[in-house]
Amino acid sequence: MHELLWVMSFFTLWGLAFGPFLGGTGAVKLYFIVRFFESHWFIWITQMSHLPMEVDHDHDLSWFRLQLNSTCNVEPSLFNNWFSGHLNYQIEHQ
């Protein structure tokens, strides 16, 4: 029940913040545009430290060992640190 109240309060505040400037339809369009870019950002960030690693077969490794073998850190820089929220340090993130 608490989750439903939080979701309802989010959309109420979203409508109050953007509705007067964009109208109801514009506020809904803005929400979906933001979600579109957010989902692409999320996929880019979560996959950048998993895809470069080569994982051939399980070879009866434990889950922990397989996770360590299939992740890598992405070179740190001011941009990478900011853009990824420091998730470019994937091994330490595990």
Buried (B, 14 or more C-beta within 10 A) or exposed (E): EEEEEEEEEEEEEBBEEBBEEBEEEEBBEBBEEEEEEEEEEEEEBEEBBEEEEEEEEEEEBEEEEBBBBBBBBBEEEEEBBEBBEEBBBBEEEE
